[in-house]
Amino acid sequence: MRGGTRTRARTRSWVRAGLAVGAAGAALVCAAGCGGGGSATGSGTVRSSWGDPQSPLEPANTNEVQGGKVLAMIFRGLKHYDPKTGEARNMLAEKIESPDQQNFTITVKDGWTFSNGEEVTAKSFVDAWNYAALSDNKQKNAPFFQDIDGYGKVHPASGSPTAKTLSGLVVKDEHTFTVKLRTKFSTWPDTLGYAAFAPLPRAFFDDRAAWLKRPVGNGPYLVDSYTKGSQMLLSKWNDYPGEDKARNSGVELRVYTDNNTAYTDLQAGNLDLVDDIPSAQLKNVRTDLGDRYINQPAGIIQTVVFPMYDATWSKAGMEKVRRGLSMAINRDQITEQIYRRTRTPATDWTSPVLGEKGGYKAGLCGAVCTYDPGQAKRLIQEGGGLPGGRVTITSNVDTGSHRVWMDAVCNSINNALGDDKACTVNPVGTFADFRNQVTEQRMTSMFRSGWQMDYPLVQNFLQPLYYTGASSNFGKFSDAQFDKLVDEANAESDTAKAVATFQEAEKILAEQMPAIPLWYQNGSAGYSENIADVELNPFSVPVYERITVK
């Protein structure tokens, strides 16, 4: 979903898309008849920092944070996550019923339209989901639909699809459709607030290329324009039928390649909102902003991932090297010195915001997430040593102070191993370039993978990232027993039993260490005196529609 990587097996992170741009760089102009929108350049506009997304703003093709921010403003789905609690509540769903947790009947509320006036119907969802699942369409979030019956035919592991639509989706009438899953999945309805499940209008299918330049959604805002590398302008949709109408006239998302510059603009009154406070400013932010600084727990975890698709990292014995590298990282020191209580050392692969009942278990990672230089060195030696005697850490360095923590992690590894060249940093200039390298499997050593939950379920921290074939499993980790446990947990109707089974799956991650948990991340933001009613949701994204302009 947070300059991070998002995105799945039975689901999609971080996670969390740039729009198609013409030669002149300007990509979007809202189509005529988009609906009564106000200007996003007037006095009621919120000016917020942002980063260029990776891909076009298609709901099923966006699995990173910057694009996800926009989708959250221009779309509404069957469910919507409460801005304070994260609870999945019905939005366009009148009701979702199931006699057996495998067959669902969904009733869509009447009275909802897209911004071009087209009615939102059951077919709007079914057509969108079928499009997303079909392998020919190359949608990043296609694996979100793998739970639905018939996925294997529309999205085979290899070869061409033998069907164009999911057999498990059936439109019953204008506002009703049924879903048959391939197996029981008790919490499946709670996943439906994620943007991949958003409805699409007929205009998308009539002329997709035109739609990408002039997106039509059904959320509180309209996209007016986008200039890559500069800004996106969104205006309030005055005819939006939902209760969560925008309280401002629009949002101007300004692209920054350095969040220190964004913070400086905030202090100078040239920007209203920064939702990623630079680590270098954390010591001053309370003095600078007072009560206009927000620091709260969020459903975010930062990890470094190993490219398991590279034979160097997947051969027998390398799990000891991966575990040893984890033990060479002094998380306590790094989070204290750099992040000043805005990060907490990770001891599992989920997030404390889930709570114990929701699946978080402190210390589940065990000793391998505890700093122990001696044991780190022994494990690495037993595993055959670092590949070529060296490792690198790769990340974009345009947002999130990533260079600072990468240097700190490498220094920690070098100190633990007694070799100042054992770990080096491989910086990538922009988020989009970094994400392209990741998705094209060009990584040869460790790389950053922050995950921002899509919905507050333990399943969302595990399956999308580590299940075989999941769309955010960027390291291509695969373990049959892990997959089996995830399937069993999904089918379990007793929440406590499901959580326990997911935690058994996590223990496999501790043994194999396909990704090293670094720290849980708080949501942090600062805002100007020009705006009020600013809050971050549990995903650490500003609730833009609630912000008021003074």
C-alpha positions in Angstrom: 0.0 0.0 0.0 3.6 4.5 2.1 6.6 4.6 -0.3 6.5 0.9 0.1 5.7 -2.2 -1.8 2.3 -3.7 -1.7 0.5 -5.7 -2.9 -0.6 -11.8 -3.1 -1.6 -15.3 -3.3 -5.2 -15.5 -2.1 -4.7 -11.8 -2.0 -2.3 -9.3 -3.4 1.5 -4.6 0.9 3.1 -2.3 0.1 3.0 -1.5 0.8 0.8 -0.3 -2.6 1.0 4.0 -9.7 1.8 6.4 -12.2 -0.6 7.2 -14.9 0.1 6.9 -18.6 1.7 10.1 -19.8 1.9 11.8 -23.1 4.9 13.4 -24.7 4.2 16.6 -22.9 4.1 14.9 -19.5 0.5 15.8 -18.7 -1.6 12.6 -18.5 -5.0 13.4 -17.2 -7.8 15.8 -17.8 -11.2 14.8 -16.3 -13.6 13.8 -18.9 -16.6 15.9 -19.7 -19.5 14.9 -17.6 -17.4 13.6 -14.7 -19.8 15.1 -12.3 -20.1 18.3 -10.4 -16.5 18.8 -9.1 -15.0 21.9 -7.7 -11.6 23.3 -8.7 -8.7 21.7 -6.9 -6.7 24.9 -7.2 -8.9 27.1 -5.1 -8.6 28.3 -1.5 -10.2 25.1 -0.1 -7.5 22.9 -1.4 -5.2 20.7 0.7 -1.6 20.8 -0.5 0.1 17.4 0.4 3.4 15.8 -0.3 3.4 12.7 -2.6 5.6 10.5 -4.8 5.1 9.4 -8.4 3.4 6.0 -8.5 4.7 3.1 -10.4 1.8 2.2 -12.7 -1.4 3.4 -14.1 -4.3 3.9 -11.7 -6.1 0.7 -12.4 -7.5 -0.8 -9.1 -6.2 -4.3 -10.0 -2.9 -3.0 -11.3 -1.8 -0.9 -8.3 0.0 -2.6 -5.4 2.1 0.2 -4.0 1.4 3.0 -1.6 1.5 6.2 -3.7 -0.9 4.9 -6.2 -3.0 3.4 -3.4 -3.4 6.8 -1.8 -5.2 8.1 -5.0 -7.3 5.0 -5.4 -8.5 5.5 -1.8 -9.8 8.9 -2.8 -11.5 8.1 -6.2 -13.0 4.6 -5.5 -15.3 3.0 -3.0 -15.9 -0.8 -2.8 -18.2 -3.2 -1.1 -16.4 -2.7 2.2 -14.6 0.3 3.6 -12.1 0.3 6.5 -13.0 2.5 9.5 -10.5 5.4 9.6 -10.0 4.9 13.3 -10.3 1.2 14.0 -9.6 -0.4 10.6 -12.8 -2.4 11.0 -14.3 -3.6 7.7 -17.7 -2.1 7.3 -20.2 -2.3 4.5 -20.0 0.5 2.0 -21.6 -0.5 -1.3 -22.5 -3.8 0.1 -26.1 -4.0 1.4 -25.3 -7.4 2.7 -22.9 -10.3 2.2 -24.4 -13.7 3.2 -23.0 -17.2 3.2 -24.3 -20.5 4.5 -20.9 -22.2 4.5 -18.1 -19.6 4.2 -17.5 -20.8 0.7 -20.5 -19.6 -1.2 -21.4 -15.9 -0.8 -24.4 -13.9 -2.0 -23.6 -10.2 -2.3 -26.3 -7.5 -2.6 -25.1 -4.1 -3.9 -26.8 -1.0 -2.5 -29.0 1.0 -4.8 -28.4 4.7 -5.6 -24.6 4.5 -6.2 -23.2 5.9 -9.4 -19.8 6.5 -11.0 -18.7 10.1 -11.5 -19.9 10.0 -15.1 -23.5 9.2 -13.9 -23.4 5.5 -14.7 -25.0 3.3 -12.1 -22.9 1.0 -10.0 -24.4 -2.5 -10.3 -23.5 -6.1 -9.6 -22.1 -6.3 -13.1 -19.8 -3.4 -12.3 -18.1 -5.6 -9.8 -18.2 -8.9 -11.7 -16.8 -7.4 -14.9 -14.0 -5.7 -12.9 -13.1 -8.8 -11.1 -13.1 -10.9 -14.3 -10.9 -8.4 -16.0 -8.5 -8.4 -13.1 -8.2 -12.2 -12.9 -7.6 -12.8 -16.6 -4.0 -13.4 -17.3 -4.1 -11.7 -20.7 -4.7 -8.4 -18.9 -1.5 -8.7 -16.8 -2.9 -7.1 -13.7 -0.5 -7.1 -10.7 -3.3 -7.9 -8.3 -4.7 -10.8 -10.2 -3.8 -13.3 -7.4 -6.3 -11.5 -5.2 -8.9 -13.4 -7.1 -7.3 -16.8 -6.9 -9.7 -17.8 -4.1 -12.6 -17.6 -6.6 -13.6 -20.8 -8.4 -12.3 -21.0 -11.9 -9.2 -18.9 -11.4 -6.9 -21.6 -12.7 -8.7 -21.5 -16.1 -8.5 -17.7 -16.5 -5.1 -17.4 -15.0 -3.2 -20.7 -15.5 0.3 -21.1 -14.1 1.6 -21.4 -17.6 0.1 -21.2 -21.1 -3.0 -19.4 -22.3 -6.2 -19.2 -20.4 -9.0 -21.6 -21.3 -11.7 -19.4 -20.0 -12.3 -15.6 -20.1 -14.4 -15.3 -16.9 -14.4 -16.8 -13.4 -16.9 -19.6 -13.1 -17.4 -18.7 -9.5 -18.9 -15.3 -10.3 -22.5 -15.1 -11.4 -24.7 -12.0 -11.8 -28.2 -12.8 -10.5 -29.9 -9.5 -11.1 -29.0 -5.8 -11.3 -27.9 -5.6 -7.6 -27.1 -9.2 -6.7 -24.2 -11.5 -7.6 -22.9 -14.8 -6.1 -19.3 -15.8 -5.4 -18.1 -19.4 -5.1 -14.6 -19.8 -3.6 -12.4 -22.8 -4.3 -12.3 -23.5 -0.6 -13.7 -22.1 2.6 -12.3 -18.7 3.5 -14.1 -17.3 6.6 -12.7 -13.8 6.6 -12.9 -13.3 2.8 -15.6 -10.6 3.0 -13.3 -8.5 5.1 -10.8 -8.3 2.3 -13.3 -6.6 0.0 -12.4 -3.1 1.1 -9.1 -3.4 -0.8 -8.9 -1.4 -4.0 -8.3 -4.4 -6.2 -12.0 -5.3 -5.6 -13.3 -1.9 -6.7 -16.0 -1.7 -9.3 -15.4 -0.4 -12.8 -17.7 1.5 -15.2 -18.5 0.4 -18.7 -16.4 3.3 -19.9 -13.3 1.4 -18.8 -14.1 -1.6 -21.0 -15.3 0.5 -23.9 -12.0 2.4 -24.2 -9.4 1.5 -21.6 -6.7 3.8 -23.1 -9.0 6.8 -22.8 -10.1 5.7 -19.3 -6.5 5.7 -18.1 -6.1 9.3 -19.3 -9.5 10.2 -17.8 -10.3 7.9 -14.9 -13.8 7.6 -13.8 -14.4 6.3 -10.3 -17.1 6.4 -7.6 -15.3 7.9 -4.7 -15.4 11.4 -3.0 -12.8 12.9 -5.4 -12.3 13.4 -9.1 -8.8 13.4 -10.8 -8.5 16.6 -12.7 -4.9 16.4 -13.9 -1.6 14.7 -13.4 1.8 15.8 -14.5 4.4 13.1 -13.9 7.2 14.4 -11.6 5.2 17.4 -10.6 1.7 17.1 -9.2 -1.8 15.5 -9.3 -4.9 17.7 -8.8 -8.1 16.2 -7.4 -11.3 18.0 -6.8 -14.3 17.2 -4.6 -17.1 15.4 -6.4 -20.1 17.3 -5.3 -22.6 14.6 -6.4 -20.8 11.8 -4.5 -23.6 9.6 -3.0 -21.7 8.3 0.1 -21.8 9.6 3.6 -18.0 10.3 3.7 -18.1 13.3 1.4 -15.0 15.5 1.1 -14.9 18.4 3.6 -12.5 20.3 1.4 -12.7 21.5 -2.2 -9.8 19.3 -3.4 -6.3 17.9 -2.9 -3.1 18.9 -4.6 -0.6 16.1 -4.4 2.9 17.5 -5.0 5.7 15.2 -6.0 8.8 15.3 -3.9 12.0 13.3 -4.4 13.3 14.4 -1.0 11.0 14.5 2.0 13.4 16.9 3.7 12.4 19.4 1.0 8.8 18.7 1.7 9.3 19.3 5.4 11.0 22.6 4.6 8.1 23.7 2.4 5.7 22.7 5.2 7.5 25.0 7.7 7.6 27.8 5.1 3.8 27.6 4.7 4.1 26.4 1.1 2.7 22.9 1.9 -0.1 21.8 4.2 0.6 18.2 4.8 3.6 15.9 5.0 2.8 12.2 5.8 6.4 11.0 6.1 8.5 13.0 8.6 12.2 12.8 7.7 14.3 11.0 10.3 16.6 14.0 10.4 13.8 16.2 11.6 12.4 13.9 14.3 14.4 15.5 17.1 12.9 18.9 16.2 9.4 18.1 15.0 7.6 18.5 18.3 9.2 21.9 18.7 8.5 22.9 15.1 4.9 21.7 14.9 3.6 21.1 18.4 0.2 19.5 18.3 0.3 19.5 14.5 2.7 16.5 14.6 1.1 13.0 14.5 2.9 9.9 15.6 0.8 6.8 16.0 1.0 3.0 15.6 0.2 1.8 12.1 -0.1 -1.5 10.2 3.3 -1.3 8.6 6.4 -3.4 8.8 9.7 -2.9 7.2 11.7 -5.9 6.0 14.6 -6.7 3.7 13.9 -9.5 1.3 16.2 -12.1 -0.3 15.8 -12.9 -4.1 15.0 -16.6 -3.7 14.7 -16.8 -7.5 18.5 -16.4 -7.5 20.1 -19.9 -7.1 22.8 -18.2 -5.0 20.2 -17.5 -2.2 18.0 -20.5 -2.6 20.5 -23.3 -2.4 20.6 -25.6 0.6 22.3 -24.1 3.6 21.6 -20.5 2.8 18.9 -20.3 5.3 21.6 -20.2 7.9 23.2 -17.3 6.1 19.9 -15.5 6.0 19.3 -16.1 9.7 22.8 -15.0 10.5 22.4 -11.8 8.7 19.2 -11.1 10.7 21.1 -11.7 13.9 23.8 -9.2 12.8 21.3 -6.3 12.8 21.1 -4.2 15.9 17.5 -3.2 15.6 17.3 -1.6 19.1 20.2 0.7 18.4 19.0 1.7 15.0 15.4 2.4 15.9 16.5 4.5 19.0 19.3 6.5 17.3 17.6 7.1 14.0 13.9 6.9 14.5 13.3 8.2 18.0 10.3 6.1 19.0 8.6 6.2 15.6 9.8 2.6 14.9 9.8 -0.5 17.1 12.1 -3.5 16.6 10.2 -6.3 14.8 9.9 -9.6 16.5 7.5 -11.2 14.0 6.3 -10.6 10.4 2.9 -8.8 11.3 2.2 -5.7 13.3 1.3 -4.9 16.9 -1.8 -3.0 15.7 -3.5 -6.4 15.1 -3.3 -7.1 18.8 -2.9 -10.6 20.2 -6.4 -11.7 19.2 -5.8 -10.4 15.7 -2.7 -12.5 15.3 0.3 -10.4 16.5 2.6 -12.4 18.8 5.6 -10.6 20.2 8.8 -12.6 20.1 7.5 -15.2 17.6 10.6 -14.7 15.5 12.7 -15.9 18.4 16.5 -15.5 18.7 17.0 -15.0 15.0 15.5 -11.5 15.4 17.8 -10.7 18.3 21.2 -9.0 17.9 23.9 -11.6 18.6 27.1 -10.9 16.6 28.8 -14.1 17.7 26.0 -16.4 16.7 25.5 -14.4 13.5 29.0 -15.0 12.5 28.8 -18.7 13.3 25.6 -19.2 11.3 26.9 -17.4 8.3 30.1 -19.5 8.3 28.1 -22.8 8.7 25.9 -21.8 5.8 28.9 -21.4 3.5 29.5 -17.7 4.0 28.2 -14.6 2.2 27.8 -15.1 -1.6 31.1 -13.9 -3.0 32.0 -12.6 0.4 29.7 -9.6 0.1 26.0 -8.6 0.3 24.2 -5.4 -0.7 21.0 -3.7 0.4 19.0 -2.0 -2.3 16.2 0.6 -1.9 15.0 3.8 -3.5 16.4 6.8 -1.7 14.0 9.6 -2.8 11.6 9.1 0.2 11.5 7.7 3.6 15.1 8.4 4.7 16.0 5.0 3.3 19.7 5.8 2.8 20.1 6.5 6.5 18.8 3.2 7.8 20.5 1.2 5.0 23.8 2.6 6.0 23.0 1.8 9.7 22.0 -1.8 8.9 25.1 -2.4 6.8 27.3 -0.8 9.5 25.7 -3.2 12.0 26.4 -6.2 9.8 29.9 -5.1 9.1 30.6 -4.6 12.8 29.1 -8.0 13.7 31.2 -9.8 11.1 34.3 -7.8 11.6 34.5 -6.8 8.0 33.9 -3.2 6.9 33.2 -4.4 3.3 30.8 -7.3 4.1 27.7 -5.1 3.4 27.3 -2.1 1.1 24.4 0.0 0.1 23.1 0.0 -3.5 20.9 3.1 -3.7 18.3 3.6 -6.5 17.3 7.2 -7.3 13.5 6.9 -7.6 10.8 4.7 -6.2 9.5 3.9 -9.6 12.9 2.7 -10.9 13.4 0.7 -7.7 10.0 -1.0 -8.0 10.6 -1.8 -11.7 13.8 -3.5 -10.7 12.0 -5.5 -8.0 9.1 -6.6 -10.2 11.4 -7.5 -13.1 13.4 -9.8 -10.7 16.7 -8.0 -11.3 17.7 -8.1 -7.6 20.8 -10.2 -6.7 21.0 -9.5 -3.0 18.8 -8.0 -0.2 16.3 -5.4 -1.0 13.8 -3.3 1.0 10.2 -4.3 1.1 8.0 -2.3 3.4 4.4 -3.6 3.8 1.4 -1.5 4.7 -1.6 -3.7 5.4 -4.6 -3.6 3.1 -6.9 -4.8 5.8 -6.4 -5.6 9.5 -6.0 -9.4 9.3 -3.0 -11.5 10.1 -3.5 -13.2 6.8 -2.7 -10.0 5.0 0.8 -9.8 6.5 1.6 -13.4 5.5 -0.2 -14.7 2.4 0.4 -11.8 0.0 4.1 -11.8 0.7 5.2 -15.4 1.3 2.5 -17.7 -0.3 3.7 -19.4 -3.5 2.8 -17.2 -6.5 1.5 -14.3 -4.4 1.6 -11.0 -6.3 3.7 -9.3 -3.6 6.0 -12.3 -3.0 8.8 -10.4 -4.7 11.5 -12.7 -3.5 9.6 -15.7 -4.9 9.8 -17.7 -1.7 7.9 -21.0 -1.9 7.3 -23.5 0.8 4.6 -26.2 0.5 4.0 -26.5 4.3 3.7 -22.7 4.7 1.1 -22.7 1.9 -0.8 -25.6 3.5 -1.0 -23.9 6.8 -2.3 -20.6 5.2 -5.0 -22.6 3.4 -6.0 -24.3 6.6 -6.1 -21.0 8.5 -8.2 -19.4 5.9 -10.7 -22.2 6.0 -11.0 -22.1 9.8 -14.2 -20.5 11.1 -12.9 -20.3 14.7 -10.8 -17.1 14.8 -8.6 -18.2 17.6 -7.7 -21.5 15.8 -7.1 -19.6 12.6 -4.7 -17.2 14.3 -2.8 -20.1 15.9 -2.5 -21.8 12.5 -1.2 -18.6 10.9 1.4 -18.3 13.7 2.5 -21.9 12.9 3.1 -20.7 9.3 5.2 -17.8 10.7 7.5 -20.2 12.5 8.4 -21.5 9.0 9.5 -18.0 8.1 11.7 -17.9 11.2 13.3 -21.1 10.0 13.7 -20.1 6.4 14.1 -16.3 6.8 13.0 -15.4 3.2 12.7 -11.8 4.6 14.3 -10.2 7.6 11.9 -8.3 9.8 13.4 -5.0 10.7 10.9 -2.8 12.6 7.3 -1.9 12.9 6.6 1.6 11.7 4.4 4.3 13.2 2.4 6.6 11.0 3.9 10.1 11.2 2.7 13.3 9.7 2.9 17.0 10.2 0.5 19.7 9.0 0.2 23.4 8.6 -1.9 25.9 10.5 -4.0 26.3 7.3 -5.8 23.0 7.8 -7.5 21.1 10.6 -9.1 17.7 11.4 -6.1 15.9 10.2 -5.9 12.2 11.1 -4.1 9.1 9.8 -6.0 5.8 9.4 -4.5 2.5 10.7 -2.7 2.2 7.4 -0.9 5.5 8.1 -2.6 7.2 5.2 -4.1 10.7 5.7 -7.9 10.6 5.7 -8.0 13.3 3.1 -11.8 13.6 2.8 -12.1 14.6 6.5 -9.5 17.4 6.4 -10.9 20.9 6.6 -9.2 24.1 5.2 -9.4 27.2 7.4 
